[in-house]
Amino acid sequence: MSRDQETNSEPVRLLFEMTREDNPRLYDDLIRFNKGTKRVNRLRFLAHEGLLAQNWMLVPSAGTLSQGTVSALPTPSKVNPAVAGHVVQAFDAPMVDGED
C-alpha cells in the first residue's frame, strides 16, 4: 500500500475549542446539543453540506454549457400572486372559531 493510500484510509481526528466570538452562528447551532455524539454529528453534517454548497458554486455557468444541455434546464417561471396567496394561506396557522 502506498503512502497516499495509507493516509487516505486513516481517520481524521479533531479536537478544538470555539467560543461564541469566533463564530456566533455556528456556536449557537452547536451549543443546542449536549456534548458528545449529537454535537459531533451536527458538525459533520454542517461540514458536509458546506462542501456540497462550495462545490455547487464550481458548476459551470449556463454560458459554457452546450445548447442541448441548456434546453434541458428548467426555465424560470413568474410567481402568480393569487396562487402564492393560497399557498401561504394553506400553510398559515389554523384559524380559531370566531376568527375571520
DRENTINU-987998 format. One record per atom (N, C-alpha, C): residue in one letter; atom name; x, y, z. Coordinates in Angstrom, 1 decimal, always signed. Layout:
<sites>
+------+------+--------+--------+--------+
| code | site |     xx |     yy |     zz |
+------+------+--------+--------+--------+
|    A |   CA |      X |      Y |      Z |
...
+------+------+--------+--------+--------+
</sites>
This chain:
<sites>
+------+------+--------+--------+--------+
| code | site |     xx |     yy |     zz |
+------+------+--------+--------+--------+
|    M |    N |   +0.9 |   -1.2 |   +0.0 |
|    M |   CA |   +0.0 |   +0.0 |   +0.0 |
|    M |    C |   +0.9 |   +1.2 |   +0.0 |
|    S |    N |   +0.6 |   +2.2 |   -0.9 |
|    S |   CA |   +1.5 |   +3.4 |   -0.9 |
|    S |    C |   +1.1 |   +4.3 |   +0.2 |
|    R |    N |   +2.0 |   +5.3 |   +0.4 |
|    R |   CA |   +1.8 |   +6.3 |   +1.5 |
|    R |    C |   +0.5 |   +7.1 |   +1.3 |
|    D |    N |   +0.2 |   +7.4 |   +0.1 |
|    D |   CA |   -1.1 |   +8.2 |   -0.2 |
|    D |    C |   -2.3 |   +7.3 |   +0.2 |
|    Q |    N |   -2.3 |   +6.1 |   -0.2 |
|    Q |   CA |   -3.4 |   +5.2 |   +0.2 |
|    Q |    C |   -3.5 |   +5.0 |   +1.7 |
|    E |    N |   -2.4 |   +4.9 |   +2.4 |
|    E |   CA |   -2.4 |   +4.8 |   +3.8 |
|    E |    C |   -3.0 |   +6.1 |   +4.5 |
|    T |    N |   -2.6 |   +7.2 |   +4.0 |
|    T |   CA |   -3.1 |   +8.5 |   +4.5 |
|    T |    C |   -4.6 |   +8.6 |   +4.3 |
|    N |    N |   -5.1 |   +8.2 |   +3.2 |
|    N |   CA |   -6.5 |   +8.4 |   +2.8 |
|    N |    C |   -7.4 |   +7.5 |   +3.6 |
|    S |    N |   -6.8 |   +6.3 |   +4.1 |
|    S |   CA |   -7.7 |   +5.4 |   +4.8 |
|    S |    C |   -7.7 |   +5.6 |   +6.3 |
|    E |    N |   -6.8 |   +6.4 |   +6.9 |
|    E |   CA |   -6.8 |   +6.6 |   +8.3 |
|    E |    C |   -7.8 |   +7.7 |   +8.7 |
|    P |    N |   -8.5 |   +7.5 |   +9.8 |
|    P |   CA |   -9.5 |   +8.5 |  +10.2 |
|    P |    C |   -8.9 |   +9.9 |  +10.6 |
|    V |    N |   -9.6 |  +10.9 |  +10.5 |
|    V |   CA |   -9.2 |  +12.3 |  +10.8 |
|    V |    C |   -9.8 |  +12.5 |  +12.2 |
|    R |    N |   -8.9 |  +12.9 |  +13.1 |
|    R |   CA |   -9.4 |  +13.2 |  +14.5 |
|    R |    C |   -9.2 |  +14.7 |  +14.7 |
|    L |    N |  -10.2 |  +15.3 |  +15.3 |
|    L |   CA |  -10.2 |  +16.8 |  +15.6 |
|    L |    C |  -10.5 |  +17.0 |  +17.0 |
|    L |    N |   -9.8 |  +18.0 |  +17.6 |
|    L |   CA |  -10.1 |  +18.5 |  +18.9 |
|    L |    C |   -9.9 |  +20.0 |  +18.9 |
|    F |    N |  -10.9 |  +20.7 |  +19.1 |
|    F |   CA |  -10.8 |  +22.2 |  +19.0 |
|    F |    C |  -11.8 |  +22.8 |  +20.0 |
|    E |    N |  -11.4 |  +24.0 |  +20.3 |
|    E |   CA |  -12.3 |  +24.8 |  +21.2 |
|    E |    C |  -12.8 |  +26.0 |  +20.4 |
|    M |    N |  -14.0 |  +26.4 |  +20.6 |
|    M |   CA |  -14.6 |  +27.5 |  +19.9 |
|    M |    C |  -15.4 |  +28.3 |  +20.9 |
|    T |    N |  -15.3 |  +29.6 |  +20.8 |
|    T |   CA |  -16.2 |  +30.5 |  +21.7 |
|    T |    C |  -17.2 |  +31.1 |  +20.7 |
|    R |    N |  -18.2 |  +31.7 |  +21.3 |
|    R |   CA |  -19.2 |  +32.4 |  +20.6 |
|    R |    C |  -18.6 |  +33.5 |  +19.7 |
|    E |    N |  -17.6 |  +34.2 |  +20.2 |
|    E |   CA |  -17.0 |  +35.3 |  +19.5 |
|    E |    C |  -16.3 |  +34.8 |  +18.2 |
|    D |    N |  -15.9 |  +33.5 |  +18.2 |
|    D |   CA |  -15.2 |  +33.0 |  +17.0 |
|    D |    C |  -16.2 |  +32.9 |  +15.8 |
|    N |    N |  -17.3 |  +32.4 |  +16.1 |
|    N |   CA |  -18.4 |  +32.2 |  +15.0 |
|    N |    C |  -19.7 |  +32.1 |  +15.7 |
|    P |    N |  -20.4 |  +33.2 |  +15.9 |
|    P |   CA |  -21.7 |  +33.1 |  +16.7 |
|    P |    C |  -22.7 |  +32.2 |  +16.1 |
|    R |    N |  -22.9 |  +32.2 |  +14.8 |
|    R |   CA |  -23.9 |  +31.4 |  +14.2 |
|    R |    C |  -23.6 |  +29.9 |  +14.4 |
|    L |    N |  -22.4 |  +29.5 |  +14.1 |
|    L |   CA |  -22.0 |  +28.1 |  +14.3 |
|    L |    C |  -22.1 |  +27.7 |  +15.8 |
|    Y |    N |  -21.6 |  +28.5 |  +16.6 |
|    Y |   CA |  -21.6 |  +28.3 |  +18.1 |
|    Y |    C |  -23.1 |  +28.1 |  +18.6 |
|    D |    N |  -24.0 |  +29.0 |  +18.2 |
|    D |   CA |  -25.4 |  +28.9 |  +18.6 |
|    D |    C |  -26.0 |  +27.6 |  +18.1 |
|    D |    N |  -25.6 |  +27.2 |  +16.9 |
|    D |   CA |  -26.2 |  +26.0 |  +16.3 |
|    D |    C |  -25.7 |  +24.7 |  +17.1 |
|    L |    N |  -24.4 |  +24.7 |  +17.4 |
|    L |   CA |  -23.8 |  +23.5 |  +18.0 |
|    L |    C |  -24.1 |  +23.4 |  +19.5 |
|    I |    N |  -24.3 |  +24.5 |  +20.2 |
|    I |   CA |  -24.5 |  +24.5 |  +21.6 |
|    I |    C |  -25.9 |  +24.0 |  +22.0 |
|    R |    N |  -26.8 |  +23.9 |  +21.0 |
|    R |   CA |  -28.1 |  +23.3 |  +21.3 |
|    R |    C |  -28.0 |  +21.8 |  +21.7 |
|    F |    N |  -26.9 |  +21.2 |  +21.3 |
|    F |   CA |  -26.8 |  +19.8 |  +21.6 |
|    F |    C |  -25.8 |  +19.6 |  +22.8 |
|    N |    N |  -26.1 |  +18.6 |  +23.6 |
|    N |   CA |  -25.2 |  +18.2 |  +24.7 |
|    N |    C |  -23.9 |  +17.7 |  +24.1 |
|    K |    N |  -22.8 |  +17.8 |  +24.9 |
|    K |   CA |  -21.5 |  +17.3 |  +24.4 |
|    K |    C |  -21.7 |  +15.9 |  +24.0 |
|    G |    N |  -21.0 |  +15.5 |  +22.9 |
|    G |   CA |  -21.0 |  +14.1 |  +22.5 |
|    G |    C |  -21.4 |  +13.9 |  +21.1 |
|    T |    N |  -21.9 |  +12.7 |  +20.9 |
|    T |   CA |  -22.2 |  +12.2 |  +19.5 |
|    T |    C |  -23.1 |  +13.2 |  +18.7 |
|    K |    N |  -24.2 |  +13.7 |  +19.3 |
|    K |   CA |  -25.1 |  +14.5 |  +18.6 |
|    K |    C |  -24.5 |  +15.8 |  +18.1 |
|    R |    N |  -23.6 |  +16.4 |  +18.9 |
|    R |   CA |  -22.9 |  +17.6 |  +18.5 |
|    R |    C |  -21.9 |  +17.3 |  +17.4 |
|    V |    N |  -21.2 |  +16.2 |  +17.6 |
|    V |   CA |  -20.2 |  +15.8 |  +16.6 |
|    V |    C |  -20.9 |  +15.5 |  +15.2 |
|    N |    N |  -22.0 |  +14.8 |  +15.3 |
|    N |   CA |  -22.8 |  +14.5 |  +14.0 |
|    N |    C |  -23.3 |  +15.8 |  +13.4 |
|    R |    N |  -23.7 |  +16.7 |  +14.2 |
|    R |   CA |  -24.2 |  +18.0 |  +13.6 |
|    R |    C |  -23.1 |  +18.8 |  +12.9 |
|    L |    N |  -21.9 |  +18.8 |  +13.6 |
|    L |   CA |  -20.8 |  +19.4 |  +12.9 |
|    L |    C |  -20.4 |  +18.7 |  +11.7 |
|    R |    N |  -20.4 |  +17.4 |  +11.7 |
|    R |   CA |  -20.1 |  +16.6 |  +10.5 |
|    R |    C |  -21.1 |  +16.9 |   +9.4 |
|    F |    N |  -22.4 |  +17.0 |   +9.7 |
|    F |   CA |  -23.4 |  +17.3 |   +8.7 |
|    F |    C |  -23.2 |  +18.7 |   +8.1 |
|    L |    N |  -22.9 |  +19.7 |   +9.0 |
|    L |   CA |  -22.7 |  +21.0 |   +8.5 |
|    L |    C |  -21.5 |  +21.1 |   +7.6 |
|    A |    N |  -20.5 |  +20.4 |   +8.0 |
|    A |   CA |  -19.3 |  +20.4 |   +7.1 |
|    A |    C |  -19.6 |  +19.8 |   +5.8 |
|    H |    N |  -20.3 |  +18.7 |   +5.8 |
|    H |   CA |  -20.7 |  +18.0 |   +4.5 |
|    H |    C |  -21.5 |  +18.9 |   +3.6 |
|    E |    N |  -22.5 |  +19.6 |   +4.2 |
|    E |   CA |  -23.4 |  +20.5 |   +3.5 |
|    E |    C |  -22.6 |  +21.7 |   +2.9 |
|    G |    N |  -21.6 |  +22.1 |   +3.7 |
|    G |   CA |  -20.8 |  +23.2 |   +3.3 |
|    G |    C |  -20.0 |  +22.9 |   +2.1 |
|    L |    N |  -19.4 |  +21.6 |   +2.1 |
|    L |   CA |  -18.7 |  +21.2 |   +0.9 |
|    L |    C |  -19.5 |  +21.0 |   -0.3 |
|    L |    N |  -20.8 |  +20.5 |   -0.1 |
|    L |   CA |  -21.7 |  +20.4 |   -1.3 |
|    L |    C |  -22.0 |  +21.8 |   -1.8 |
|    A |    N |  -22.2 |  +22.8 |   -0.9 |
|    A |   CA |  -22.5 |  +24.1 |   -1.4 |
|    A |    C |  -21.3 |  +24.8 |   -2.1 |
|    Q |    N |  -20.2 |  +24.5 |   -1.5 |
|    Q |   CA |  -19.0 |  +25.1 |   -2.1 |
|    Q |    C |  -18.7 |  +24.5 |   -3.5 |
|    N |    N |  -19.0 |  +23.2 |   -3.7 |
|    N |   CA |  -18.8 |  +22.5 |   -5.0 |
|    N |    C |  -19.9 |  +23.0 |   -5.9 |
|    W |    N |  -21.1 |  +23.3 |   -5.4 |
|    W |   CA |  -22.2 |  +23.7 |   -6.3 |
|    W |    C |  -21.8 |  +25.0 |   -7.0 |
|    M |    N |  -21.0 |  +25.9 |   -6.3 |
|    M |   CA |  -20.6 |  +27.1 |   -6.9 |
|    M |    C |  -19.5 |  +26.9 |   -8.0 |
|    L |    N |  -19.0 |  +25.7 |   -8.1 |
|    L |   CA |  -18.0 |  +25.4 |   -9.1 |
|    L |    C |  -18.6 |  +24.8 |  -10.4 |
|    V |    N |  -19.9 |  +24.6 |  -10.4 |
|    V |   CA |  -20.6 |  +24.1 |  -11.6 |
|    V |    C |  -20.5 |  +25.2 |  -12.7 |
|    P |    N |  -20.2 |  +24.8 |  -13.9 |
|    P |   CA |  -20.0 |  +25.7 |  -15.0 |
|    P |    C |  -21.3 |  +26.5 |  -15.2 |
|    S |    N |  -21.1 |  +27.8 |  -15.6 |
|    S |   CA |  -22.3 |  +28.6 |  -15.8 |
|    S |    C |  -23.0 |  +28.2 |  -17.1 |
|    A |    N |  -24.2 |  +28.6 |  -17.3 |
|    A |   CA |  -25.0 |  +28.2 |  -18.4 |
|    A |    C |  -24.4 |  +28.7 |  -19.7 |
|    G |    N |  -23.5 |  +29.7 |  -19.7 |
|    G |   CA |  -22.9 |  +30.2 |  -20.9 |
|    G |    C |  -21.9 |  +29.2 |  -21.5 |
|    T |    N |  -21.3 |  +28.3 |  -20.7 |
|    T |   CA |  -20.4 |  +27.4 |  -21.2 |
|    T |    C |  -21.0 |  +26.0 |  -21.5 |
|    L |    N |  -22.3 |  +25.8 |  -21.2 |
|    L |   CA |  -23.0 |  +24.6 |  -21.5 |
|    L |    C |  -23.4 |  +24.5 |  -22.9 |
|    S |    N |  -23.5 |  +23.2 |  -23.4 |
|    S |   CA |  -23.9 |  +23.0 |  -24.8 |
|    S |    C |  -25.4 |  +23.4 |  -25.0 |
|    Q |    N |  -25.8 |  +23.6 |  -26.2 |
|    Q |   CA |  -27.2 |  +24.0 |  -26.4 |
|    Q |    C |  -28.1 |  +22.9 |  -26.0 |
|    G |    N |  -27.8 |  +21.7 |  -26.1 |
|    G |   CA |  -28.7 |  +20.6 |  -25.7 |
|    G |    C |  -28.8 |  +20.5 |  -24.2 |
|    T |    N |  -27.8 |  +20.8 |  -23.5 |
|    T |   CA |  -27.8 |  +20.8 |  -22.0 |
|    T |    C |  -28.7 |  +22.0 |  -21.6 |
|    V |    N |  -28.5 |  +23.2 |  -22.2 |
|    V |   CA |  -29.3 |  +24.4 |  -21.8 |
|    V |    C |  -30.7 |  +24.2 |  -22.0 |
|    S |    N |  -31.1 |  +23.5 |  -23.1 |
|    S |   CA |  -32.6 |  +23.3 |  -23.3 |
|    S |    C |  -33.2 |  +22.3 |  -22.3 |
|    A |    N |  -32.3 |  +21.5 |  -21.7 |
|    A |   CA |  -32.9 |  +20.5 |  -20.7 |
|    A |    C |  -33.1 |  +21.2 |  -19.4 |
|    L |    N |  -32.5 |  +22.4 |  -19.1 |
|    L |   CA |  -32.6 |  +23.0 |  -17.8 |
|    L |    C |  -34.0 |  +23.6 |  -17.7 |
|    P |    N |  -34.6 |  +23.6 |  -16.5 |
|    P |   CA |  -35.9 |  +24.2 |  -16.3 |
|    P |    C |  -35.9 |  +25.7 |  -16.5 |
|    T |    N |  -36.9 |  +26.2 |  -17.1 |
|    T |   CA |  -37.0 |  +27.6 |  -17.3 |
|    T |    C |  -37.6 |  +28.3 |  -16.1 |
|    P |    N |  -37.1 |  +29.4 |  -15.7 |
|    P |   CA |  -37.7 |  +30.1 |  -14.5 |
|    P |    C |  -39.1 |  +30.6 |  -14.9 |
|    S |    N |  -40.0 |  +30.5 |  -13.9 |
|    S |   CA |  -41.3 |  +31.0 |  -14.2 |
|    S |    C |  -41.7 |  +32.1 |  -13.2 |
|    K |    N |  -42.6 |  +32.9 |  -13.6 |
|    K |   CA |  -43.1 |  +34.0 |  -12.8 |
|    K |    C |  -44.0 |  +33.5 |  -11.7 |
|    V |    N |  -44.0 |  +34.1 |  -10.6 |
|    V |   CA |  -44.9 |  +33.7 |   -9.5 |
|    V |    C |  -46.2 |  +34.4 |   -9.6 |
|    N |    N |  -47.3 |  +33.6 |   -9.6 |
|    N |   CA |  -48.6 |  +34.2 |   -9.7 |
|    N |    C |  -49.0 |  +34.6 |   -8.3 |
|    P |    N |  -49.3 |  +35.9 |   -8.0 |
|    P |   CA |  -49.6 |  +36.3 |   -6.6 |
|    P |    C |  -50.8 |  +35.7 |   -6.0 |
|    A |    N |  -51.8 |  +35.4 |   -6.9 |
|    A |   CA |  -53.0 |  +34.8 |   -6.4 |
|    A |    C |  -52.8 |  +33.4 |   -5.9 |
|    V |    N |  -52.0 |  +32.6 |   -6.6 |
|    V |   CA |  -51.7 |  +31.2 |   -6.3 |
|    V |    C |  -50.7 |  +31.3 |   -5.0 |
|    A |    N |  -49.8 |  +32.2 |   -5.0 |
|    A |   CA |  -48.9 |  +32.3 |   -3.9 |
|    A |    C |  -49.7 |  +32.6 |   -2.6 |
|    G |    N |  -50.7 |  +33.4 |   -2.7 |
|    G |   CA |  -51.5 |  +33.8 |   -1.6 |
|    G |    C |  -52.3 |  +32.5 |   -1.0 |
|    H |    N |  -52.7 |  +31.7 |   -1.9 |
|    H |   CA |  -53.4 |  +30.5 |   -1.5 |
|    H |    C |  -52.4 |  +29.5 |   -0.8 |
|    V |    N |  -51.2 |  +29.4 |   -1.3 |
|    V |   CA |  -50.2 |  +28.6 |   -0.7 |
|    V |    C |  -49.9 |  +29.1 |   +0.7 |
|    V |    N |  -49.7 |  +30.4 |   +0.9 |
|    V |   CA |  -49.4 |  +31.0 |   +2.2 |
|    V |    C |  -50.6 |  +30.7 |   +3.1 |
|    Q |    N |  -51.8 |  +30.9 |   +2.6 |
|    Q |   CA |  -53.0 |  +30.6 |   +3.5 |
|    Q |    C |  -53.0 |  +29.2 |   +3.9 |
|    A |    N |  -52.7 |  +28.3 |   +3.0 |
|    A |   CA |  -52.7 |  +26.8 |   +3.3 |
|    A |    C |  -51.8 |  +26.4 |   +4.4 |
|    F |    N |  -50.6 |  +27.1 |   +4.5 |
|    F |   CA |  -49.6 |  +26.8 |   +5.5 |
|    F |    C |  -49.6 |  +27.7 |   +6.6 |
|    D |    N |  -50.6 |  +28.6 |   +6.7 |
|    D |   CA |  -50.7 |  +29.6 |   +7.8 |
|    D |    C |  -51.2 |  +28.8 |   +9.0 |
|    A |    N |  -51.1 |  +29.5 |  +10.2 |
|    A |   CA |  -51.7 |  +28.9 |  +11.4 |
|    A |    C |  -53.2 |  +28.7 |  +11.3 |
|    P |    N |  -53.7 |  +27.6 |  +11.8 |
|    P |   CA |  -55.1 |  +27.4 |  +11.7 |
|    P |    C |  -55.9 |  +28.4 |  +12.4 |
|    M |    N |  -57.1 |  +28.7 |  +11.8 |
|    M |   CA |  -58.0 |  +29.8 |  +12.4 |
|    M |    C |  -58.8 |  +29.2 |  +13.6 |
|    V |    N |  -58.9 |  +29.9 |  +14.6 |
|    V |   CA |  -59.7 |  +29.5 |  +15.8 |
|    V |    C |  -61.1 |  +30.0 |  +15.6 |
|    D |    N |  -62.1 |  +29.3 |  +16.1 |
|    D |   CA |  -63.5 |  +29.6 |  +16.0 |
|    D |    C |  -63.7 |  +31.1 |  +16.3 |
|    G |    N |  -64.4 |  +31.8 |  +15.5 |
|    G |   CA |  -64.8 |  +33.2 |  +15.8 |
|    G |    C |  -63.8 |  +34.1 |  +15.1 |
|    E |    N |  -62.7 |  +33.6 |  +14.5 |
|    E |   CA |  -61.7 |  +34.5 |  +13.8 |
|    E |    C |  -62.1 |  +34.5 |  +12.4 |
|    D |    N |  -61.7 |  +35.6 |  +11.7 |
|    D |   CA |  -62.0 |  +35.7 |  +10.3 |
|    D |    C |  -60.8 |  +36.0 |   +9.5 |
+------+------+--------+--------+--------+
</sites>
